[in-house]
Amino acid sequence: MLSLHAPTSPAWLVQIDGHLEELLIDHAHCEKKAAGVAMDLIFAYVDKEDLCRALSEIVREELEHFNMVLDVLKSRGMKFRRLAPSSYGQRLAKLVCKQGPQRAVDRMLVAGLIEARSCERFGMLGEHLAGSDPELADFFSGLFESEARHHSTYVRFAKEFADEAMVHTRLVELAEREAEIIAEGDPFPRMHS
C-alpha cells in the first residue's frame, strides 16, 4: 500500500526514546514543509485543475496537522523552536530529475514516499507509545490515515505526467533509494532520522 521498499528499523524507536520533545518539534516542522511542498506543486502545475484541487486539500490538512502538533507541544509545556532538520528530505530532493515531464513525476513520487514513510512511522509511534503515553499514541495513530491518503494522491497524480508503467518503474527506483537513505539514518532523533 505505501510503496516503501523497506520498513523502518526498530533502532529508530531506540533513537527517539527520551527525545519526544525534539521529535514533536521536528514533526511540526515536517508538517509545515509538507504544506509548502504541496503549495509549490500547485504553482508549478497550475494548468492541472484536478491536481491543484487535490493539492490544496493536502495543504489544508498539513497546516491543520501543524497546528495540532503546536497544540500538543503547548499542552506539554514545550516550546516550538528552530531545529536542525535531518538530511532525509534534502537527499531525496537530489534524486529528482531536473527536466521535462520526468521532473514532475519525480516530484510527485518523492512527495508520496515522504508521506508513506511518515505514515509508517506514525503507526510505529502509536504502537510504541501505547503503554507509556496513550494520549500521544492516539495522536500519532490518528494521523496515519491522512498520510496514507496523501501518499496515494501523489502517486495517482504522477500518472498525469507519464504512463502507469513508467511511473511504477520510477516509483520502485526511488523507493529503493529512499530505503537506503532511511537505513543510513541521521545522528539526530528526528521524524525521518
Secondary structure, 3 states (H helix, E strand, C coil): CCCCCCCCCCHHHHHHCCCHHHHHHHHHHHHHHHHHHHHHHHHHCCCCHHHHHHHHHHHHHHHHHHHHHHHHHHHCCCCCCCCCCCCHHHHHHCCCCCCHHHHHHHHHHHHHHHHHHHHHHHHHHHHHHCCCCHHHHHHHHHHHHHHHHHHHHHHHHHCCCCCHHHHHHHHHHHHHHHHHHHHHCCCCCCCCC
